[in-house]
Amino acid sequence: MSRSDENRAPGPRSRAKLIGVAEKLFAERGIHGVGIREIVTEAGFKNVASIRYHFGTKENLIREIMSGGLHISEEWRVAKLKELEGRGADFAMRDILLIVVGPVLHGVVTDTFMMFLTQVSLADRRLHDEVIYKATQEGMKRCSDHLRRLSGIDSVDELDTRMALLGIYLTGYMNSHYWRRSKAGVLWRKSVNWRSNAMLENFLVTAEGILRFGHKPAF
């Protein structure tokens, strides 16, 4: 199919191209900092109606990008949980934490996707939470159940609060890695290796502390 043909009748490859370009631009500048026309132009197409043809609205495009990455992450987590639970032996909190963060650490989803999620959460929390909730009802829910049991936290609300704090921590950790590779990387110490075993160990120790710390406020 020629470029002119694609511009007249967008197909599956055009759809994938638009998703990839939109994810990158949204990650860099936020969902309100990028317009439909810019996405289409950056993707190499002339027909601005391409977005409407494939997704209907800009919000639907954002939802599809989110759902795609989250679905892949959930499939990976479910497979790893099946392996872990199938051993028939006790497992530790960090075994579950490694499954929670595994899709990022193992490249199942990209740093760009993680930064995109952060941009969505900053710009439209309602949309972010709605899509996250619908897309993580199996793998992440089972991880949360295990973490609740292993942490000794009986309250669903309290564990959700701890998990939210953990999510903020993880997001900052991964986004630091993203910016380290970007033009803004000069702001970060070059000696920091965000993917080193030492950094992962520090993350796990701190994460365990967030979940295990005394249930009563320390103040």
N, C-alpha and C positions, 0 to 999 in steps of 0.2 A: 504494500500500500504506500502510495506516495504521500509526501507531506501535505500536498493540496487535498488529497483524498481524506486524510485524517482530519484536516480542518473542516471539511464539509460534513463528514460522518464519523464522529469520534467513536473509537472502539475500545476493547479491553486494555490495549497497550496505552492508549491515551489516558484512560482512567487511572492506571497505575502510575503513569508519569505525573499526572496532576497531584495525586496523593503524595508522592515522594517529594515533589517540589514544594507543595504546601507545608508539609511537615517541617522541612528544613527552614523555610522562611518564617513560619510561626515560631519555631524554636529560637531563631535568632532575634526576632523583633516583636514577638507577641501576636496574639490573634487579632488585636485591634490595630496593629501597626502594619498590616498587610492587606491589600485590597484584592478583589477577585481578578481585576484586569492584570495586576502585577503577576499573580500566580499563573494565569493563562500565558502571558507573554514570556515569563521565565521558563515555562514548560515548552516553549517553541511553537505555540499555536496562535492563530489569529482570531479565532472565533471566541469572543468573550462568553458566548452562551454555552460553552463547553461545560462550565461548572454546573449550570442549571440543568443541562442535558443529563449529566451523570449523577448529580447529588441533590439537585433541587435548590438547596440554599447553602450558604457558607456554613451555617451551623451544622447541617447534615454532613458536610465535608469533614468538619472537625470531629463530629461523632464517629464517622467511619474510620478516621485515622486512629482515634483513641481505641475504638473497639477492636481494630485489627491487631494492634500491638498487645493489648490486654488479653485477647483470645490466645495468641501465641504463648504469652507468659503463663496463662492458666493451664494450657495443655502441658507445658513443661513441668509445672509444679505438680499437677495431678500424677504425671508419670513418675516423678521422683518420690512423691508420697506413697505411691503404690509399692515402689521398691523398698522404701524405708519401713513401712507398716508390714510388708510381707516377710521381713526378717524374723518376726515373732519374738524380738528381744526389746528390752527397754532402750530408749534413745534419749538424747540430751536436748536441752533447749537450743543449743547452737546448731544441732542437726536441722531443726525446723527453721531457724533464722537463716541458715544457708539456703534453704529452699525458697524462703521469702525473697531473698535478694539475688538468688541464682540466675534468673533470666537476664539481669543486667551484668552480673559478674562473668557469665559464660557467653555473653554476646547474643543471647536469644532475641533481645531487643537492643537497640543502639542507644548510645548516650544522647544522640539527637532526639530520639523519641522521649527519653526521660525529661530532657529540657523542655520539649513541647508540652508534656503533661504539666510541668511546673508553670509554664506560661498560661495554660488554660486555667489552672487552679487560681492563679493570681488575677486573671481577668474575669472569670465567670465561675465562681465556686459552685453555684447551683448545677450548672452543666457538668462540671468536673465530677462532683460527687454522685450525680445521677448515673452517669455512664460507668464510673468506677463500681458503684454498687451493683448494677445489673451484670457487669462483666466478670465479677470476681466472687460468684456465689458458690464455687466448688473448691478450687485449690486454696485460695486465700482464706475462705471460711474454715476449711479443715485445719489450715495452719493456725488460725486464731484459736480454734478449739484446743489444739495441742498446747499452744502457748499458755492458754488459760489454765489448763491442768498442770503444766510444768511449773508455772509461776506461783501457783497457789492462790491466784486472784479469783474469787468467786463472782464478783460483780462484773456483769457484762459491760456496764458503763465505764467502770474503772479500767478494765482491760482495753476497751476501745480508746480511752484517753491515752493510755500508755502506748498503744499501737500508733495513735496519731502522732505522738511525740517522736516515736521511733521512725515514722514515715518522714517527718520533717528532717530528722537527723540524716536519714538515708538520702533524701533528696538533695540536701546540701552537700553531702559527701560526693554524690555522683555528678552534680552540677559543677562542683569544683574541678572535677576531672574534665568535664566538657569544656569549661572556659580555659583550662590549662592548655588545651589544644587550639583554642581560638585566637583571634587577633588580640583579645584582651588577656592572653596568657601572660603577658609581661607583669600583670598584677600579682601573679602567684609565684612563690618560691620555686625555682626550677629543681631544687633538691628534693621536693616532695614527689614521691611516686604513688599516685592515687590507686594504682592497681597492685602494689606490692603485697607480699604475704604479711608483712608487719602492719601495714595499714588495715588490711582485712582483719587481722587479729585484734587490733585496737578497736575497730568498729564492733566486732562481736562481743568483746569484753564490756564496752560501753552499753551496747544494746541489752545485754544480759542484766546490767546494772539498772537500766531503765525499767525493766520488767520485774526484777526481783526486789527492788528497794522497798522498804517498809511501806505498808499500805496507808499509814497515817501521815499527814503532812509533817515535814521536818521543821516547821516554824510555828 
